[in-house]
Amino acid sequence: MTLRTTINVLWGCLVAVLVAILYLQKDEYELPSGWLEIFAALAIGSLILFLACMLARWLVLAPTLAGYRRACAAGDWVRADRLCSRLELYFRDSSPTLLKLRMQRASALMTLQQYAEAKNVLDQMRQVALAPEELPWVLNSVAWCELEVGQPNKAIETARSALAAAEACRYPNIRYCKGTLGAAYVVAEQPEKGIPYLQEALGPGGGSPGRYFRGFTAAEISRAVQYAGGHNKAQATRAFFLGQALEKIGQTEEAKEAYEFAVHVYPDGEYGKLAQEKLNDLK
């Protein structure tokens, strides 16, 4: 049973209870006669409907929203996705709330590595008019999902659109778009095109593609680690794909440095572990 159906059923039950209570107590009240009686009945009926609706929402919707927030805070993405799907059905007529819920659900599905399902949610979001600051996030997320499901060429096209949208609205997280585009080029066997985007996404350092990490001081590495606002997972992902790009063009030593950087910033993450495997293979 959906949230909306549950609330409607409970609402109907509460209205019936309140009407029954009012009927049983009718002898204790003196209702006005004539046309005033009609207005009084309408007013009382409206009040009953309003109170029943508010009580039904409080009994059903509030616990679901609270449970969803707790699941997100605890990182229980399976439960969060289930509750979010129920909330989506309830808020289907409220575009801003529905859009926010779909963004959260897509993020949860991507965390669960259910990229095909996440892409379906994101595609639904693309069918409505998005605000300029929302479009880069949606397009970039679609591009990453396409990359993960084995469609790197489509991912390049979508990531380029995401980057263009980000540049047009001065999107504060534009480096995420650059990182996705760089990774898509690497997976599509175009490492030379991907390296500059990955370098820009990683942050401080600069330099030629083959010497991006060489000669970094501890302070410079620290700045690069924190460049993404503490999002070390994103930094490790970018460094891993940069390592792959450098390895593909024959710059093995520089690729090792990139892999070491990925391990350094996020050793327990997916790409930190993949980078460690690469380092083991390159010894």
C-alpha positions as CSV (number, residue, x, y, z in Angstrom):
1,M,0.0,0.0,0.0
2,T,1.4,3.4,-1.0
3,L,1.8,6.3,1.4
4,R,-1.0,8.2,-0.3
5,T,-3.4,5.3,-0.1
6,T,-2.5,4.7,3.5
7,I,-3.1,8.3,4.4
8,N,-6.4,8.4,2.5
9,V,-7.7,5.2,4.2
10,L,-6.7,6.6,7.6
11,W,-8.2,9.9,6.7
12,G,-11.5,8.3,5.9
13,C,-11.5,6.3,9.1
14,L,-10.8,9.5,11.2
15,V,-13.6,11.4,9.4
16,A,-16.0,8.6,10.2
17,V,-14.9,8.5,13.8
18,L,-15.2,12.3,14.2
19,V,-18.6,12.3,12.5
20,A,-19.8,9.5,14.8
21,I,-18.6,11.4,17.9
22,L,-20.4,14.5,16.7
23,Y,-23.6,12.6,16.0
24,L,-23.6,10.9,19.4
25,Q,-23.2,14.3,21.1
26,K,-25.8,16.1,18.9
27,D,-28.3,16.4,21.7
28,E,-25.9,18.5,23.8
29,Y,-25.6,21.3,21.3
30,E,-28.2,23.8,20.0
31,L,-27.7,24.2,16.3
32,P,-29.0,27.4,14.6
33,S,-32.0,26.9,12.5
34,G,-32.7,27.8,8.8
35,W,-29.9,28.8,6.5
36,L,-27.4,29.3,9.3
37,E,-27.7,25.6,10.0
38,I,-26.3,24.9,6.5
39,F,-23.3,27.1,7.0
40,A,-22.7,25.7,10.5
41,A,-22.7,22.2,9.0
42,L,-20.3,23.1,6.2
43,A,-18.0,24.8,8.7
44,I,-18.0,21.8,11.0
45,G,-17.6,19.4,8.1
46,S,-14.6,21.4,6.8
47,L,-13.0,21.4,10.2
48,I,-13.4,17.7,10.5
49,L,-11.9,17.1,7.1
50,F,-9.0,19.4,7.9
51,L,-8.2,17.9,11.3
52,A,-8.5,14.3,9.9
53,C,-6.2,15.1,7.0
54,M,-3.5,16.7,9.3
55,L,-3.7,13.8,11.8
56,A,-3.4,11.2,9.0
57,R,-0.4,13.0,7.5
58,W,1.2,13.2,11.0
59,L,0.6,9.5,11.8
60,V,1.9,8.2,8.4
61,L,4.0,10.7,6.6
62,A,6.1,12.1,9.5
63,P,7.4,8.7,10.6
64,T,8.3,7.8,7.0
65,L,10.2,11.1,6.5
66,A,12.0,10.7,9.8
67,G,12.9,7.1,8.9
68,Y,14.3,8.2,5.6
69,R,16.5,10.9,7.2
70,R,17.8,8.4,9.8
71,A,18.6,5.9,7.0
72,C,20.5,8.5,5.1
73,A,22.4,9.6,8.2
74,A,23.3,6.0,9.1
75,G,24.4,5.2,5.5
76,D,21.6,2.5,5.2
77,W,21.1,3.2,1.5
78,V,19.0,0.1,0.9
79,R,16.4,1.2,3.4
80,A,16.8,4.8,2.3
81,D,16.1,3.9,-1.4
82,R,13.0,1.9,-0.4
83,L,11.5,4.7,1.7
84,C,12.4,7.3,-1.0
85,S,10.5,5.3,-3.6
86,R,7.4,5.4,-1.4
87,L,7.9,9.2,-0.8
88,E,8.2,9.7,-4.5
89,L,4.8,8.3,-5.1
90,Y,3.3,10.5,-2.4
91,F,4.9,13.7,-3.7
92,R,4.3,13.0,-7.4
93,D,2.2,16.2,-7.7
94,S,4.8,18.4,-6.0
95,S,7.6,19.1,-8.5
96,P,10.2,20.7,-6.3
97,T,9.9,18.1,-3.5
98,L,9.8,15.2,-6.1
99,L,12.9,16.5,-7.8
100,K,14.8,16.7,-4.5
101,L,13.7,13.2,-3.6
102,R,14.8,11.8,-7.0
103,M,18.2,13.5,-6.6
104,Q,18.6,11.8,-3.3
105,R,17.4,8.5,-4.6
106,A,19.7,8.6,-7.5
107,S,22.6,9.3,-5.1
108,A,21.6,6.4,-3.0
109,L,21.4,4.0,-5.9
110,M,24.8,5.2,-7.2
111,T,26.3,4.6,-3.7
112,L,24.8,1.0,-3.9
113,Q,26.4,0.8,-7.4
114,Q,23.0,0.2,-9.0
115,Y,23.9,2.4,-11.9
116,A,21.3,1.2,-14.3
117,E,18.5,1.9,-11.8
118,A,20.1,5.3,-11.0
119,K,20.2,6.2,-14.6
120,N,16.4,5.5,-14.9
121,V,15.7,7.9,-12.1
122,L,18.0,10.5,-13.6
123,D,16.4,10.1,-17.0
124,Q,13.0,10.9,-15.4
125,M,14.5,14.1,-13.9
126,R,15.7,15.1,-17.4
127,Q,12.2,15.1,-18.7
128,V,11.2,18.2,-16.6
129,A,12.6,21.7,-16.7
130,L,15.7,21.8,-14.4
131,A,17.2,24.9,-12.8
132,P,20.6,26.0,-14.2
133,E,22.3,24.9,-11.0
134,E,20.6,21.5,-11.1
135,L,21.3,20.6,-14.7
136,P,25.1,20.0,-14.3
137,W,24.6,17.6,-11.4
138,V,22.0,15.6,-13.2
139,L,23.9,15.4,-16.5
140,N,27.2,14.6,-14.8
141,S,25.5,11.8,-12.8
142,V,24.0,10.4,-16.0
143,A,27.4,10.4,-17.6
144,W,29.0,8.5,-14.7
145,C,26.2,5.9,-14.8
146,E,26.7,5.5,-18.5
147,L,30.4,5.0,-17.9
148,E,29.7,2.4,-15.2
149,V,27.3,0.4,-17.4
150,G,29.9,0.2,-20.2
151,Q,28.9,3.1,-22.5
152,P,32.0,5.3,-22.5
153,N,31.2,7.1,-25.8
154,K,27.8,8.1,-24.6
155,A,29.3,9.1,-21.3
156,I,31.7,11.4,-23.1
157,E,28.9,13.1,-25.0
158,T,26.8,13.6,-21.8
159,A,29.8,14.7,-19.7
160,R,30.7,17.3,-22.3
161,S,27.1,18.6,-22.0
162,A,27.4,18.6,-18.2
163,L,30.6,20.6,-18.4
164,A,29.1,23.1,-20.8
165,A,26.1,23.6,-18.5
166,A,28.5,23.9,-15.5
167,E,30.5,26.6,-17.2
168,A,27.4,28.5,-18.2
169,C,26.1,28.8,-14.7
170,R,29.5,28.9,-12.9
171,Y,28.7,25.6,-11.1
172,P,30.8,25.5,-7.9
173,N,31.5,21.8,-8.3
174,I,32.7,22.0,-11.9
175,R,35.7,19.8,-11.2
176,Y,33.3,16.8,-10.8
177,C,32.2,17.3,-14.4
178,K,35.9,17.6,-15.5
179,G,36.7,14.4,-13.6
180,T,33.9,12.5,-15.2
181,L,34.8,13.6,-18.7
182,G,38.4,12.7,-18.1
183,A,37.6,9.3,-16.8
184,A,35.2,8.7,-19.8
185,Y,38.0,9.5,-22.2
186,V,40.3,7.1,-20.5
187,V,37.8,4.2,-20.6
188,A,37.1,5.0,-24.3
189,E,40.8,4.5,-25.0
190,Q,41.5,8.2,-25.5
191,P,43.9,8.8,-22.6
192,E,45.6,11.9,-24.1
193,K,42.3,13.7,-24.1
194,G,41.4,12.7,-20.6
195,I,44.7,13.7,-18.9
196,P,44.1,17.5,-18.9
197,Y,40.6,17.2,-17.5
198,L,41.7,14.8,-14.7
199,Q,44.6,17.2,-13.9
200,E,42.3,20.1,-13.6
201,A,39.8,18.1,-11.5
202,L,42.5,17.0,-9.1
203,G,43.5,20.6,-8.3
204,P,47.0,22.0,-7.3
205,G,50.0,20.7,-9.1
206,G,49.7,21.5,-12.7
207,G,52.7,20.7,-14.9
208,S,53.0,18.4,-17.9
209,P,50.9,15.3,-18.0
210,G,53.8,13.0,-17.3
211,R,55.1,14.9,-14.3
212,Y,51.8,15.8,-12.5
213,F,52.8,14.2,-9.2
214,R,56.6,14.3,-9.4
215,G,58.3,16.6,-6.9
216,F,55.2,17.3,-4.8
217,T,56.0,18.4,-1.3
218,A,54.0,17.2,1.7
219,A,52.2,20.6,1.8
220,E,51.3,20.4,-1.9
221,I,50.0,16.9,-1.5
222,S,47.9,18.0,1.4
223,R,46.4,20.8,-0.6
224,A,45.6,18.4,-3.4
225,V,44.0,16.0,-1.0
226,Q,41.7,18.7,0.4
227,Y,41.1,20.5,-2.9
228,A,37.7,18.7,-3.4
229,G,36.5,20.0,0.0
230,G,37.4,16.9,1.8
231,H,35.8,14.6,-0.7
232,N,38.7,12.2,-0.8
233,K,36.7,9.5,-2.6
234,A,36.4,11.8,-5.6
235,Q,40.1,12.6,-5.4
236,A,41.1,9.0,-5.3
237,T,38.8,8.2,-8.3
238,R,40.4,11.0,-10.4
239,A,43.9,9.9,-9.4
240,F,43.2,6.3,-10.4
241,F,42.0,7.2,-13.8
242,L,44.9,9.6,-14.3
243,G,47.2,6.7,-13.4
244,Q,45.4,4.5,-16.0
245,A,45.8,7.3,-18.6
246,L,49.5,7.7,-17.9
247,E,50.0,3.9,-18.0
248,K,48.3,3.6,-21.4
249,I,50.6,6.2,-22.9
250,G,53.7,4.4,-21.5
251,Q,54.5,6.7,-18.6
252,T,54.7,3.9,-16.0
253,E,56.6,5.8,-13.3
254,E,54.2,8.7,-13.4
255,A,51.3,6.2,-13.4
256,K,52.7,4.7,-10.2
257,E,52.8,8.2,-8.6
258,A,49.1,8.7,-9.5
259,Y,48.2,5.3,-8.1
260,E,50.1,6.0,-4.9
261,F,48.2,9.3,-4.5
262,A,44.9,7.5,-4.9
263,V,45.9,5.0,-2.2
264,H,47.1,7.9,0.0
265,V,43.9,9.9,0.0
266,Y,41.3,7.0,0.2
267,P,43.0,3.7,0.9
268,D,39.8,1.9,1.9
269,G,37.7,3.1,-1.0
270,E,36.9,1.3,-4.3
271,Y,39.5,3.2,-6.3
272,G,42.1,3.2,-3.6
273,K,42.0,-0.6,-3.5
274,L,42.1,-0.8,-7.3
275,A,45.1,1.6,-7.3
276,Q,46.8,-0.7,-4.8
277,E,46.2,-3.6,-7.0
278,K,47.7,-1.7,-9.9
279,L,50.8,-0.9,-7.8
280,N,51.2,-4.5,-6.9
281,D,51.1,-5.5,-10.6
282,L,53.6,-2.8,-11.6
283,K,56.3,-3.8,-9.1
